[in-house]
Amino acid sequence: MKDFRPELTYTSFEPHMHKATTPQQKEHLETVVHHSKGEVLADLDMVLPTLSDNPRYHEYGVFAGTLEDTGPKGLEAVKANYTEMVNNGSYVIESKKNRVVVADNEIVTDGTFRQILTAAVAVKMGFVDPDATDLSSHYLLSARTVVFWEFDEDGKAKGEDRYVFCHQIEPLAETDLPENYPAQFRTQK
């Protein structure tokens, strides 16, 4: 997994920054980049200030076999969701933006997504059978994502409308984890 690059989650915006042509659009796009960087750094002090007082996440396809909205609603639920991601390691993602569309109060991204999950998280998300006798310690989830961001009058994100599809899950051996994978989520120290 030498090619796993979490920084693409925010650096892949660079070729699209020119699409923001007004000060408001530039501010919103910079907010999304900052938010995305905070996500992969597991830095909630970067993520949470980018959000409105009552963020609403609409997430479709995040869990296996679940098409309905599973996103958190309200600031406390969103904080709890991000805290859980930091605590269970599911923040280890690589999200490459292939397309970015910028409007005055909305940004849309389309791209590929890879996420390293511990076995426990892969089971909880429904991607791995909990009764399997050959569970791997980690899994690589790959998918396509489209994310809609809308902003309030203060330039804060109202949340995310995220669609995740074309899932592929594959076992990931401990020896194949990226070198910078957090030690606390490794099974072999």
Rosetta blueprint (number, residue, H / E / L):
1 M L
2 K L
3 D L
4 F L
5 R L
6 P L
7 E L
8 L H
9 T H
10 Y H
11 T H
12 S L
13 F L
14 E H
15 P H
16 H H
17 M H
18 H H
19 K H
20 A L
21 T L
22 T L
23 P H
24 Q H
25 Q H
26 K H
27 E H
28 H H
29 L H
30 E H
31 T H
32 V H
33 V H
34 H H
35 H H
36 S H
37 K H
38 G H
39 E H
40 V H
41 L L
42 A L
43 D L
44 L H
45 D H
46 M H
47 V H
48 L H
49 P H
50 T H
51 L E
52 S L
53 D L
54 N L
55 P L
56 R E
57 Y L
58 H E
59 E E
60 Y E
61 G L
62 V L
63 F L
64 A L
65 G L
66 T L
67 L L
68 E L
69 D L
70 T L
71 G L
72 P L
73 K E
74 G L
75 L H
76 E H
77 A H
78 V H
79 K H
80 A H
81 N H
82 Y H
83 T H
84 E H
85 M H
86 V H
87 N H
88 N H
89 G L
90 S L
91 Y L
92 V L
93 I E
94 E E
95 S E
96 K E
97 K E
98 N E
99 R E
100 V E
101 V E
102 V E
103 A L
104 D L
105 N L
106 E E
107 I E
108 V E
109 T E
110 D E
111 G E
112 T E
113 F E
114 R E
115 Q E
116 I E
117 L E
118 T E
119 A H
120 A H
121 V H
122 A H
123 V H
124 K H
125 M L
126 G L
127 F L
128 V L
129 D L
130 P L
131 D L
132 A L
133 T L
134 D L
135 L L
136 S L
137 S L
138 H E
139 Y E
140 L E
141 L E
142 S E
143 A E
144 R E
145 T E
146 V E
147 V E
148 F E
149 W E
150 E E
151 F E
152 D L
153 E L
154 D L
155 G L
156 K L
157 A E
158 K L
159 G L
160 E L
161 D E
162 R E
163 Y E
164 V E
165 F E
166 C E
167 H E
168 Q E
169 I E
170 E E
171 P E
172 L E
173 A L
174 E H
175 T H
176 D H
177 L L
178 P L
179 E L
180 N L
181 Y L
182 P L
183 A H
184 Q H
185 F H
186 R L
187 T L
188 Q L
189 K L
